[in-house]
């Protein structure tokens, strides 16, 4: 599971999602999940949410997608 504390550039985050070959599952506080890879409504809600208040917990179904998110997080930290 990947935990993201803050998304400074939501457009870059969504471009990273688009590059993923597997599913990107968002774990919600009520223990439900949504698939950001296929659920455009979930993406719109995430885009409107204030991601500074809570961390995002994501699971990737394709381990090959992990480097994409690692790169996203490292670049965001610079």
ABEGO torsion letter per residue (X at the ends): XBBBABBABAAAAAAAAAABABBBBBBBAAGBBBBAAABAAAAAAAAABBAAABBBBBBBABAAAAAAAAAAAAAAAX
